Amino acid sequence: MKKKMVILLLTLGILGMAAGCGDKKADTDKKEETAEEFVLTNDDGKVVAVDVENLEDYITLGEYKNLTVEERPKTEISDEDVDSSIHYMLLNQYEQVEVTEDRAVQKEDTVNIDYTGYMDGEEFEGGSATGDDLLIGSGSFISGFEDGLIGHKKGEEVTLDLTFPEDYQNEEMQGKAVQFKVKINKISQAPELIDEWVAANTDYKTVEEYKAAQKELMQKSADADYESQVKSDLFSLVVDDTEFKDYPEDLLKDTKEKVREQLDSMYQAQVGISLDDYIKQQGISEEDEDKALTEQAQNYLKQNLVVQGILNAEGIEMTEKDYEEEVEKFAQLSGFPDAKTMQSYYSDQSVIKESVLWNRACDVLMETATVNVKEAETGDE
């Protein structure tokens, strides 16, 4: 019924996207299994993006110094931005306060409800719940459901005649007329932002201190996003200027398998079917499947090949100790309090390793890069 930051900053391959959105620690067994397979250093004790002897057999690295990119101006966080962010957090991240006065439901109230859905006079599966909390205006339910509760009071029973949208995720329900009978058990609202609440629920004592801290945090996040965008644009220039001659056979094979595993996990999580079932449904041939997987694996390997090319060109070798220092810096850049927290958030530590090495290579690009700020066009947000 109801309708953290991805740390892999590149857009070169679907594997990176899948790792970011579907590989957060799903369960302990999977995490332990992945941890056993992860190897940080090569036989020489170095942390590398690709472990090959003659990188020049695979790429001719493009120009990576004195690059120029155009970017939008940096985002400056305003007091209005802070107020809006805090308002959202009060509504969604903190315990709501029960309304004691005899008033009706308003937008942005949280209502506790029991509801039963009927189609053609019969209850339908998945259309009922007891003691469900619903934020009015969240868009969590189909159109008309939340608005239909506005103006009604605690204890009232409301009948809603609605229609499922034509593009509803459950095809059997698309465009169907239904009726919901809803009982309003409780009405709550966001806590009031006052000094007492701040002192009891945050690390700060006053509203002024809390807002100042939030503004600083939001500005750091905006600056980090800006830096990540600049690095991504610079890295893309290097990739475009790099000649890719071949791909390490063993790495390509392993990457294809990993791409396939990630795609399978993504389809099961988002569509509810396996990759094999999807391929059968679409009538995709084995040849086309292999071609698509190969292309994705090659795109993914381009990232690591170029990263290693930049590190090699600069004579940068990373020991395990060096890596630990870079992980700490990258964790801060990515919005985590420390490396340990970041590493516990992702079951596949290779995602972190590749992101850290990519970031280190991009630091090299930033040293000589020129960033021109382009004027915002009319209508730009």
C-alpha positions as CSV (number, residue, x, y, z in Angstrom):
1,M,0.0,0.0,0.0
2,K,2.8,2.3,0.9
3,K,4.7,3.7,-1.8
4,K,23.3,7.9,3.3
5,M,25.3,8.7,1.0
6,V,26.6,6.4,-1.8
7,I,30.3,6.5,-1.4
8,L,31.2,5.3,-4.9
9,L,31.5,8.6,-6.6
10,L,31.9,7.5,-10.2
11,T,29.3,6.9,-12.9
12,L,31.4,4.7,-15.2
13,G,29.7,1.4,-14.5
14,I,26.5,-0.1,-13.2
15,L,28.5,-2.2,-10.7
16,G,29.4,0.9,-8.8
17,M,25.8,2.0,-8.7
18,A,24.6,-1.4,-7.6
19,A,27.3,-1.6,-4.9
20,G,26.3,1.7,-3.5
21,C,22.5,1.1,-3.4
22,G,22.3,-2.5,-2.8
23,D,25.3,-3.6,-0.9
24,K,24.9,-2.0,2.4
25,K,25.0,-4.5,5.2
26,A,22.0,-6.6,4.4
27,D,22.7,-9.4,6.8
28,T,25.5,-10.7,9.0
29,D,26.3,-13.8,7.0
30,K,26.7,-12.0,3.8
31,K,28.9,-9.4,5.4
32,E,31.2,-12.1,6.9
33,E,31.4,-13.9,3.6
34,T,32.4,-10.8,1.8
35,A,34.9,-9.8,4.5
36,E,36.6,-13.2,4.1
37,E,37.1,-12.7,0.3
38,F,38.4,-9.1,0.6
39,V,42.1,-8.7,0.2
40,L,43.5,-5.2,0.8
41,T,47.1,-5.5,-0.4
42,N,48.9,-7.4,-3.2
43,D,51.8,-9.7,-2.8
44,D,54.2,-6.7,-2.4
45,G,52.1,-5.3,0.5
46,K,50.8,-2.4,-1.6
47,V,47.2,-1.3,-2.0
48,V,46.5,-1.0,-5.7
49,A,43.5,-0.4,-7.9
50,V,44.6,-3.1,-10.4
51,D,47.4,-5.6,-9.7
52,V,49.2,-5.9,-13.1
53,E,52.9,-5.7,-13.9
54,N,52.8,-3.8,-17.2
55,L,50.0,-1.3,-17.0
56,E,51.1,0.2,-20.3
57,D,50.0,-3.0,-22.1
58,Y,46.5,-2.1,-21.2
59,I,46.2,1.7,-21.4
60,T,48.0,4.8,-22.6
61,L,47.1,7.3,-19.9
62,G,45.5,10.5,-21.1
63,E,46.5,14.0,-20.0
64,Y,45.8,14.4,-16.3
65,K,47.5,17.7,-15.4
66,N,46.4,21.3,-16.0
67,L,42.8,20.3,-16.8
68,T,40.0,22.8,-16.9
69,V,36.4,22.2,-16.0
70,E,33.4,24.5,-15.7
71,E,31.2,24.2,-12.7
72,R,28.2,25.9,-11.1
73,P,28.9,28.2,-8.2
74,K,29.3,26.5,-4.8
75,T,26.1,26.2,-2.8
76,E,25.9,28.6,0.1
77,I,23.6,27.4,2.9
78,S,21.1,30.0,4.0
79,D,19.2,30.4,7.2
80,E,16.1,29.4,5.3
81,D,17.8,26.2,4.2
82,V,18.7,25.4,7.8
83,D,15.1,26.0,9.0
84,S,13.7,23.8,6.2
85,S,16.1,21.0,7.1
86,I,15.3,21.2,10.8
87,H,11.6,21.2,10.0
88,Y,12.0,18.1,8.0
89,M,14.0,16.4,10.8
90,L,11.4,17.3,13.4
91,L,8.7,15.8,11.2
92,N,10.5,12.6,10.2
93,Q,13.3,11.8,12.7
94,Y,12.0,12.6,16.1
95,E,9.2,11.4,18.3
96,Q,6.0,13.2,17.6
97,V,4.0,14.9,20.3
98,E,0.4,13.8,20.8
99,V,-2.2,16.5,20.3
100,T,-4.2,17.0,23.5
101,E,-6.6,19.6,22.3
102,D,-9.8,18.6,20.5
103,R,-8.7,19.6,17.0
104,A,-9.0,18.0,13.6
105,V,-6.2,16.5,11.5
106,Q,-4.0,19.0,9.7
107,K,-1.3,18.7,7.1
108,E,2.0,17.5,8.6
109,D,0.2,15.8,11.5
110,T,1.1,12.2,12.1
111,V,-2.0,10.1,12.6
112,N,-2.2,6.6,14.0
113,I,-4.9,4.7,12.1
114,D,-6.6,1.4,11.5
115,Y,-7.8,0.9,8.0
116,T,-9.4,-1.7,5.8
117,G,-9.6,-1.6,2.0
118,Y,-12.4,-3.0,-0.1
119,M,-12.8,-3.7,-3.8
120,D,-16.2,-4.6,-5.1
121,G,-17.3,-4.9,-1.5
122,E,-14.6,-7.5,-0.6
123,E,-11.4,-6.9,1.5
124,F,-8.4,-7.1,-0.7
125,E,-5.0,-8.4,0.2
126,G,-2.5,-5.8,1.5
127,G,-5.1,-3.2,1.9
128,S,-5.5,-3.3,5.7
129,A,-3.5,-2.4,8.8
130,T,-3.8,-1.7,12.5
131,G,-2.0,0.9,14.4
132,D,-0.2,2.4,11.4
133,D,1.4,5.8,11.7
134,L,1.0,8.1,8.7
135,L,2.5,11.5,8.1
136,I,-0.2,13.6,6.4
137,G,1.4,15.1,3.2
138,S,4.1,12.5,2.9
139,G,2.6,10.9,-0.2
140,S,3.0,7.5,1.3
141,F,-0.5,6.4,0.3
142,I,-2.4,6.7,-2.9
143,S,-3.8,10.1,-3.9
144,G,-6.8,11.2,-1.8
145,F,-6.1,9.0,1.2
146,E,-4.1,11.5,3.3
147,D,-6.1,14.5,2.2
148,G,-9.3,12.6,3.0
149,L,-8.3,12.5,6.7
150,I,-7.7,16.2,7.0
151,G,-10.5,17.9,9.0
152,H,-11.5,14.8,10.9
153,K,-10.8,14.2,14.6
154,K,-9.5,11.5,16.9
155,G,-11.9,8.7,17.3
156,E,-13.7,9.4,14.0
157,E,-14.3,6.7,11.4
158,V,-13.8,7.9,7.8
159,T,-14.9,6.3,4.5
160,L,-12.7,7.1,1.5
161,D,-13.8,6.3,-2.0
162,L,-10.6,6.3,-4.1
163,T,-9.0,5.0,-7.3
164,F,-5.6,3.3,-7.7
165,P,-3.4,5.1,-10.2
166,E,-3.1,3.7,-13.7
167,D,0.7,3.2,-13.2
168,Y,0.4,1.6,-9.7
169,Q,3.2,-1.0,-9.0
170,N,0.7,-3.8,-8.6
171,E,-0.7,-4.3,-12.1
172,E,-3.9,-6.0,-10.8
173,M,-4.8,-2.8,-8.9
174,Q,-4.1,-0.3,-11.6
175,G,-7.1,2.0,-12.2
176,K,-9.3,0.0,-9.8
177,A,-12.0,1.8,-7.7
178,V,-11.6,1.0,-4.0
179,Q,-13.0,2.0,-0.6
180,F,-11.1,2.5,2.6
181,K,-12.7,2.6,6.0
182,V,-10.3,4.4,8.4
183,K,-10.4,4.9,12.1
184,I,-8.3,7.7,13.6
185,N,-6.7,6.5,16.8
186,K,-4.4,9.4,17.6
187,I,-3.2,12.7,16.2
188,S,0.4,13.9,16.8
189,Q,2.5,16.8,15.6
190,A,6.2,17.7,15.4
191,P,7.8,18.9,18.6
192,E,8.2,22.6,19.1
193,L,11.7,23.8,18.5
194,I,12.5,25.5,21.8
195,D,15.6,25.5,24.1
196,E,14.2,22.8,26.4
197,W,13.6,20.4,23.5
198,V,17.0,21.1,22.0
199,A,18.7,20.4,25.4
200,A,16.8,17.2,25.9
201,N,17.2,15.7,22.4
202,T,20.4,17.0,20.9
203,D,24.0,17.7,21.9
204,Y,23.3,21.4,22.2
205,K,21.6,23.6,24.8
206,T,19.8,26.3,22.8
207,V,18.0,26.7,19.5
208,E,20.7,29.2,18.4
209,E,23.5,26.7,19.0
210,Y,21.6,23.9,17.3
211,K,20.9,26.0,14.2
212,A,24.5,27.1,14.0
213,A,25.8,23.6,14.2
214,Q,23.3,22.4,11.6
215,K,24.3,25.2,9.2
216,E,28.0,24.3,9.6
217,L,27.2,20.6,9.0
218,M,25.1,21.4,5.9
219,Q,27.8,23.7,4.5
220,K,30.4,21.0,4.9
221,S,28.2,18.5,3.1
222,A,27.5,21.0,0.3
223,D,31.2,21.7,-0.1
224,A,32.0,18.0,-0.1
225,D,29.3,17.4,-2.8
226,Y,30.8,20.2,-4.9
227,E,34.4,18.8,-4.5
228,S,33.1,15.3,-5.5
229,Q,31.4,16.8,-8.6
230,V,34.6,18.6,-9.6
231,K,36.7,15.5,-9.2
232,S,34.2,13.4,-11.1
233,D,34.2,15.8,-14.0
234,L,38.0,16.0,-14.0
235,F,38.3,12.2,-13.9
236,S,35.9,11.9,-16.8
237,L,38.2,14.1,-18.9
238,V,41.2,11.8,-18.2
239,V,39.1,8.7,-19.1
240,D,38.0,10.3,-22.3
241,D,41.6,11.1,-23.2
242,T,42.9,7.6,-22.3
243,E,43.5,4.9,-24.9
244,F,42.3,1.5,-23.7
245,K,44.2,-1.2,-25.5
246,D,43.1,-4.3,-23.6
247,Y,41.8,-5.5,-20.3
248,P,43.5,-8.0,-17.9
249,E,41.9,-11.3,-18.7
250,D,41.5,-12.6,-15.1
251,L,40.3,-9.2,-13.8
252,L,37.7,-8.9,-16.6
253,K,36.4,-12.4,-15.9
254,D,36.1,-11.7,-12.2
255,T,34.5,-8.3,-12.8
256,K,31.9,-9.9,-15.1
257,E,30.9,-12.3,-12.4
258,K,30.7,-9.5,-9.9
259,V,28.7,-7.4,-12.2
260,R,26.3,-10.2,-12.7
261,E,26.0,-10.8,-8.9
262,Q,25.3,-7.1,-8.3
263,L,22.7,-7.0,-11.1
264,D,21.0,-10.1,-9.7
265,S,20.9,-8.5,-6.2
266,M,19.6,-5.3,-7.7
267,Y,16.8,-6.9,-9.6
268,Q,15.7,-9.1,-6.7
269,A,15.6,-6.1,-4.4
270,Q,13.9,-3.6,-6.7
271,V,11.8,-5.8,-9.0
272,G,11.5,-9.0,-7.0
273,I,12.8,-11.4,-9.7
274,S,16.2,-12.8,-10.4
275,L,18.4,-11.6,-13.2
276,D,18.0,-15.0,-14.9
277,D,14.2,-14.6,-14.8
278,Y,14.4,-11.1,-16.1
279,I,16.6,-12.3,-19.0
280,K,14.1,-15.0,-19.8
281,Q,11.2,-12.6,-19.7
282,Q,12.9,-10.2,-22.1
283,G,14.1,-13.0,-24.4
284,I,17.7,-11.9,-24.2
285,S,20.1,-14.4,-25.9
286,E,23.2,-15.7,-24.2
287,E,25.3,-13.8,-26.7
288,D,23.6,-10.5,-26.0
289,E,23.8,-11.1,-22.2
290,D,27.6,-11.8,-22.4
291,K,28.1,-8.8,-24.6
292,A,26.3,-6.5,-22.2
293,L,28.1,-7.9,-19.1
294,T,31.4,-7.6,-20.9
295,E,30.7,-3.9,-21.7
296,Q,29.7,-3.2,-18.2
297,A,32.8,-4.9,-16.8
298,Q,35.1,-3.0,-19.2
299,N,33.5,0.3,-18.2
300,Y,34.0,-0.6,-14.6
301,L,37.6,-1.6,-15.1
302,K,38.3,1.7,-16.9
303,Q,38.0,3.4,-13.5
304,N,40.6,1.3,-11.8
305,L,43.0,1.2,-14.8
306,V,43.0,5.0,-15.0
307,V,43.3,5.4,-11.2
308,Q,46.3,3.1,-11.2
309,G,47.8,4.9,-14.2
310,I,47.7,8.2,-12.4
311,L,49.2,6.7,-9.2
312,N,51.9,5.1,-11.2
313,A,52.7,8.2,-13.1
314,E,53.1,10.2,-9.9
315,G,55.1,7.4,-8.2
316,I,52.5,7.0,-5.5
317,E,52.6,3.7,-3.6
318,M,50.2,3.1,-0.9
319,T,51.0,0.9,2.1
320,E,48.4,-0.4,4.4
321,K,49.3,2.4,6.8
322,D,48.9,5.0,4.1
323,Y,45.6,3.5,3.1
324,E,44.3,3.7,6.7
325,E,45.1,7.4,6.7
326,E,43.3,7.9,3.4
327,V,40.3,6.0,4.6
328,E,40.0,8.3,7.6
329,K,40.1,11.4,5.3
330,F,37.6,9.8,2.8
331,A,35.2,8.9,5.6
332,Q,35.1,12.6,6.7
333,L,34.6,13.7,3.1
334,S,31.7,11.2,2.7
335,G,29.9,12.4,5.8
336,F,30.8,9.6,8.2
337,P,32.3,10.4,11.7
338,D,35.2,8.0,11.2
339,A,36.5,5.1,9.0
340,K,35.2,2.4,11.3
341,T,31.6,3.7,10.9
342,M,31.9,3.9,7.2
343,Q,33.4,0.4,6.9
344,S,30.7,-1.1,9.0
345,Y,28.1,0.5,6.8
346,Y,29.2,-1.4,3.7
347,S,29.5,-5.2,3.5
348,D,31.8,-5.1,0.4
349,Q,35.0,-3.4,1.5
350,S,36.3,-3.4,-2.1
351,V,33.8,-0.6,-2.7
352,I,35.5,1.5,-0.1
353,K,39.0,0.6,-1.3
354,E,38.2,1.6,-4.9
355,S,36.6,4.8,-3.8
356,V,39.5,5.7,-1.6
357,L,42.0,5.1,-4.4
358,W,39.9,7.0,-6.8
359,N,39.8,9.9,-4.4
360,R,43.5,9.8,-4.0
361,A,44.0,9.9,-7.7
362,C,41.6,12.8,-8.1
363,D,43.5,14.7,-5.4
364,V,46.4,14.6,-7.9
365,L,44.1,16.0,-10.6
366,M,43.0,18.8,-8.4
367,E,46.5,20.0,-7.7
368,T,46.9,21.5,-11.2
369,A,43.3,21.8,-12.3
370,T,41.5,25.1,-13.1
371,V,37.8,25.3,-12.1
372,N,35.9,28.0,-13.9
373,V,32.6,29.0,-12.4
374,K,29.9,29.4,-15.0
375,E,27.0,31.7,-14.5
376,A,23.7,30.0,-13.6
377,E,21.2,30.1,-16.5
378,T,17.8,31.5,-16.1
379,G,15.6,28.8,-14.5
380,D,18.5,26.9,-13.0
381,E,17.9,25.7,-9.4
